[in-house]
Structure formats: C-alpha cells, structure tokens
Amino acid sequence: MKACGLVVEYNPFHHGHIHHIQSARKVSDADCIVAIMSGSFLQRGEPAIMDKFHRTRAALRAGADLVLELPYIYAVQSSALFAKGAVRSLHEIGVQSLCFGSELGRIDPFIQTVEILQSTQTTYDTIVKAYLDKGLSYPQASERAYHAVGIDDIDMTQPNNILGLSYVQAMKQAQLPIEALTIKRIHNHYHDDAIHTAIASATSIRKELLLNGLTNRAKQSLPKSTAEELLQYAHLANQWHHWEAYFPFLHYKVMTMDTQQLATIHGVDEGLEHRLIQTSKKATSFYDWINRMKTKRYTQTRLQRMFVHILTNTTKTDVHQAISQATVPYLRLLGMNTTGREFLHKQKKQLNVPIVTNRKKNIPASFELDERATNVYYSILTPDRQQSLRKQEFTGPIIINDSTSEAW
Amino acid sequence: MKACGLVVEYNPFHHGHIHHIQSARKVSDADCIVAIMSGSFLQRGEPAIMDKFHRTRAALRAGADLVLELPYIYAVQSSALFAKGAVRSLHEIGVQSLCFGSELGRIDPFIQTVEILQSTQTTYDTIVKAYLDKGLSYPQASERAYHAVGIDDIDMTQPNNILGLSYVQAMKQAQLPIEALTIKRIHNHYHDDAIHTAIASATSIRKELLLNGLTNRAKQSLPKSTAEELLQYAHLANQWHHWEAYFPFLHYKVMTMDTQQLATIHGVDEGLEHRLIQTSKKATSFYDWINRMKTKRYTQTRLQRMFVHILTNTTKTDVHQAISQATVPYLRLLGMNTTGREFLHKQKKQLNVPIVTNRKKNIPASFELDERATNVYYSILTPDRQQSLRKQEFTGPIIINDSTSEAW
C-alpha cells in the first residue's frame, strides 16, 4: 500500500486543496493520502479560523485519507523547523513520497537549489547579514543573497516556494527515503486578497468569512463540506477565530511580565522584551501592536509567531527540549477514512514513535504543549463552549466512511 | 500639628466612614486625618469597585485630609501583614495616633488581648493546628484557640475586631510611638447583606450597586460626593469592577501554567497548584471556581487573595523581598486637601522613606508591583479606556481645596 504525504494547514480547506489531493494521488500513484496538518496555531503565527477537529473533518470529507497533527513545537516555527517536523512525521508514519504545490510545478529546480544552498550556506548567511546590517529587510536581504549564490530558477519571495524548498532540504538533511514531488498551483498568489474564481487563496477566503460571513462569494471557493463544517463550528463556538479576539489576553499577559520573564519566551530575542513592554503601553489592538513592533529586521510573521508563544507561554526551554530529540515525539491521529484506517493498520507494527489517538492514552510528556495551545485557542469562548469543545481532545480520532461522508 | 491615622479601603466611601473620620478627629484631637488606603485590590482578595483615584477623591471630599496608598505587597495579605504595612506607613508619615472602628468601642480589651496573645502564642498555635487536624475550619479552630488561651472579651469572629487587634499588635511588635484609639461602630455587621438605613455595610452597598446600579436605595447610604465619583468612574470605565469580569483572564492564566510555575506564586501553598489545575478544567465562573477550591482549611478570603496574586503574577520571591525590608519601601501620595498639604510640608524634612507623588519621579523598584496590579486592574476595560485611566498614575496627587470641594 503506497502513501503520499502532504503538509497542510487547511485554513480553511478550499478547492485548491482538492486539486492538490487529486494531483498528488495522480503523480505519486499512492493509495493513501496522508495530511500532516498544523493544529490550533499556524506557521505564520495565527490562530486557525476553526479548530483542528472541524478542519480534519472537512479534509476527510473532501478526499484526504488520514490526518495527523503537526505538534505545536514544529507548527509555529520558521520554515526550516516547520519542515523538519513535518517531513519527520511523514517519515515515521511511512509515506513513500511528499507532494507540495509550487508556482513552477517542476521538482528539479528545488533539488538543484538545495544542492547549491548546501555548498554555499556560509556565503549565503554572510551576505544576508551584510544586507541586514545595511538596513534591508529580511526578505529583501535573503532575496539578494539567493541571487548572489546563483539561485535564480525559483522565486524565493513566494512563501510556497520557500516552504517547498524547506521540505526538500529537510528530507535531504535527514536522508529520508521519501521522494519529493511537486504539482503546479493553479492560482496566482498565496496572499491574494480577493476572491476572483472558484480557486481562491485561503487568505482571501478568511478575509471574506471574517468580514462578511459565509457569503455566496466565500462559498464559491469552498467545497460544500467545508462550508458545512464552518457553520457547524460557528454553531458550537459562536465565532470563528482571529488574532484580535486574543488581543485582551495577550495584552494582559505582557502587562504582568517583566523583561526578564519575557526573555524566557521562545522568539523574544535580541532585546525584543524591552520593545514589547514599551509598545504594550500604547497598543490598542493586535495589528496596531504589530505595527508598533515591526522593524525591517522583524517581519510581521516572525512577530506573530513570537506573540503566539507569549500567548501560550512557550519558553525557549520548552522548544529546546522538544527539538533536540532525534525524531518527532509522537504522531497525533486526528482522523481517517476506511483507506487511512487500512494503511494505519498495516503500518502500526513498524512504528518507532507512539500514536496518540485520544488524550487519555499513550500521552508523551511533550504533548502538554499541544494541550496548552488548544486550551489557549479556545479561551476566547464562553466557559461552557470551551468545555464542550475541549472534550474533543479526549474522544479519539474522527472516523468517516468514504461512501457516506458527503451525507454527513 | 497633630495627625491621626485611619486604615481604610473605602470600597466605596459611605456614611459610616464619615462617622469614623469625625469621631477619630474628636477622640484623637488631631488637626489632620491621614488615611492609608488599599489600592486596586483589597485585603479580602477582591478588586476595588472603582479605582484608587476616584476613591481618594471621594474620601477627600468627605473629610479626609491626606490619602496614602498601602503598597500592594501589604494590601492583599492576611491581617497580620496587612496591619504591619499599614501601621508602618502611618508611622513613617508621622501620625501620633491610629483610630479604628470596633464593636466594643473600648481600647483596653484590645491592649489586654495583645498582651495575652504575646505570652500564649505557642499554645495558641498548637491548639489551632490540633483543631485544624481534627477537621475544623480555620475560623472555627482559631475561635476555639482564642477561648482556650483566655481571650473572651473580644468577639474574634468579627473581621473588624481581628483587624483592630492586628493594628495594636503590629504597633506593639514594632514598638511604634503611636497611640491606639477605637470608636464604636454604629452598624451591626461587616457582611450585612441588605441596606436598611443611612448607615449600611460596604458589602451591602456594593451588592446593590453591582446588581441594580446607583439606585436611591444605594444613594441613601452614600455621601453625595461618593455617588458623583461612582458615576464619574462609570463614565470613564464603562463599568464598576468585580471578580467575574476578571475570570476569563484568571482562567486563561492558570490554563497556560504548569504546577511548577503555579507553585512559585504567593499563596499557592501545600499542593494547591494541583487542585488549581484540576478545578480549572471545570470552573465556569469565578465563584464556581472558588466553590470547587474551597475546603475547611482554606477560607474563601484566603483563596481570593491567592487568585489575586495569580492574576497579578506576584511570586513568593516578590513578596519575600518586599516584606523582608525593615520598613515600608515608600509612601505613595494619592491626594490631599489644604490641611493635608500643610501637614505633609511640615513632615517632609524628617521622612525616612521617599514620597512617590507621580509615577515619573522617585520610583523605588518595588513600586513595579503596584504598577502591575493597577495595569491588571484596568485590563478588563477597552484599550482606549485602559490607556486614559492608566495616565492617572503619572499625573501626580489629587489636590482639593476644602472650601470648594463639594462644588467639584
């Protein structure tokens, strides 16, 4: 039984993701599509619009066979560490290939670029540092450094290319026997702001949902199953999630910490603790705070991740302990269909890390960070809604049957 | 110029407090009434109904001459430490007497009781421990112990008697040259629930205010000046303060901490950290949480103080550092009238601790705890209201002129 892995966030699951699953199935010739998905908080340092359980159900209903959760400790990290956690998880579960979307749609440039980077890493780092010191922003500095070391094939200003490259690089570094595959993305920009067609960016869909709700405009880019899960979640939670809802907690948290305590938090580096205390006195909203914190050196994404770690109280020690391990600490199973179940059954005997299916069983210590992140994720809801949603952590994986799934 | 000190919370200032000020002036023959008042959070582990600045103004308008803030580190503590901070502050500013309200209205029983306690402290402690181990509640155990060592004159189940005794005890222990005075209280019970006459308990007034607003029923127990300050504060803050408004922050805070971190907080003793984590999963409101935490050993007041320290992130180290000092770290001046100003001017040269008048000047390091408490106190408001109210910390003391005060 062959399996192909996808690294996803499904925030929310849209038509582009169906294209991804279907194309991956085709190019990989796999029987089982395994998605490794971020949980409550995402790589760009944002809360997911709805919880991981409803996003899992949407993914299964639209074609994924098995959904695993990428541990928090890897999910809210820069692309290198994020990719490291994702490819290692996919290796542990036993996929033969990994397929990602890219603008180019050809894998060779990625493999060549990784080779160039490997031999020029020191030069690359020196150039980035020099440009940063000259006052360029991090994205500007790294773009110039890529060109300087001879990387021209891939547009390294595209987040999807950076992520794709990180997967290939992480697999090569760990010498994992996974084939890298890529398919061409069928819309233009990751951050495109508006919904134009049935294929729209997740960013534009979230914007529409958070501003105007589940409008026809939003629906045109979403499978019916996602629309239903979004409604179901809104019914349970009475809202979808976005940063501003967490601002009072974040602000309260920083207000009760001194610079010393702030400096223990992962991502609060190079004196950012002082800037945090200063700006906290004037910030009137989350994005106002981001704007007050932003400098050329610190991108919005970098700062957002730092804010997630402050919110979840994730310390440098927490991260150091977790990532110093040779492999991922566990595989958290969020859901599966009949195919996924069959695949899992076949793999079970040869797994080297525990499968966590239900919060009550086989819980490695490091799982506490995920539980904390999920608790924080739900804190913006009323106490009774928090409690009923938290129970999902204890009820085991979501299991759906392919043939009846759309009738759910 | 003679001064008499009062230890107060003014939560809110009512007719009983006018009686206190006027009687104290009479029995002490003092020219200046100095009130040492708790700031944002109070001795029983509760947020003040309105902020310290509006409570100061109400006190000055109704007859107090000088209002100082009792530092947070003493304000939210059991009676012994609370009294220690209060009498030391009053000694530093230079009062000749201290006057408190009591049911008995005679000072001799208090002085005799302190003498008995001094010679029987070990016996008293042993008896309390024995009764606690038998399963009695702390108040029950201490009441029996008082009787056992021969203390019968004072009803030690009355919080005001306990506090009065603590002042006398603290003054004696530190050998302060302050005369203890007491006046008879003119209403029955500290915790009386309903407003019956023009003299009502602060508890009953708060209950009426928080449930029904500034009704005629509430107004009958309040000077016009307090009613005006309450309205003015509600206008600025859009609410009055009570524990339930802080519940989401408190709950979020505990959810992000592990037992080890919780155990560093002042008041989280004897394994309460485990109980906190357990009960946090089920608590749906602040008072629901208190009920889940309560045992015979831990009174509600004790737990409420612990919750205040969790909310403000006050560690055992913070408290230990502050109270190990021989004297109070500073005197925070909140407000004064012409008489208070004249008194302060006369005393200034002989003060041994700094006077903090304005957050920008003369700030001792330990003042950070008060600033943090005030920041937390305002966190339940919208960001713009928080900011404008926080500015009061920087604008120096409130100064009113006796003759024009009621025209404010």
Contacts between the chains, C-beta under 8 A, distances in Angstrom:
chain1	res1	chain2	res2	distance
A	247	B	383	7.8
A	248	B	248	7.9
A	248	B	249	7.6
A	248	B	379	7.0
A	249	B	248	7.6
A	249	B	249	6.9
A	249	B	252	5.1
A	251	B	379	7.1
A	251	B	383	7.4
A	252	B	249	5.1
A	252	B	252	7.8
A	252	B	253	8.0
A	252	B	376	7.0
A	252	B	379	4.6
A	253	B	253	7.6
A	253	B	256	7.9
A	255	B	372	7.0
A	255	B	375	4.5
A	255	B	376	6.5
A	255	B	379	6.5
A	256	B	253	7.9
A	256	B	311	7.8
A	256	B	312	6.3
A	256	B	313	4.0
A	256	B	372	6.0
A	256	B	375	7.5
A	256	B	376	6.1
A	257	B	313	6.8
A	258	B	368	7.2
A	261	B	313	8.0
A	281	B	387	7.7
A	281	B	390	7.6
A	282	B	387	7.3
A	283	B	383	7.2
A	284	B	383	4.1
A	284	B	384	6.1
A	284	B	387	7.3
A	285	B	383	6.8
A	311	B	256	7.8
A	312	B	256	6.3
A	313	B	256	4.0
A	313	B	257	6.8
A	313	B	261	8.0
A	368	B	258	7.2
A	372	B	255	7.0
A	372	B	256	6.0
A	375	B	255	4.4
A	375	B	256	7.5
A	376	B	252	7.0
A	376	B	255	6.5
A	376	B	256	6.1
A	379	B	248	7.0
A	379	B	251	7.1
A	379	B	252	4.6
A	379	B	255	6.5
A	383	B	247	7.9
A	383	B	251	7.4
A	383	B	283	7.2
A	383	B	284	4.1
A	383	B	285	6.8
A	384	B	284	6.2
A	387	B	281	7.7
A	387	B	282	7.3
A	387	B	284	7.3
A	390	B	281	7.6
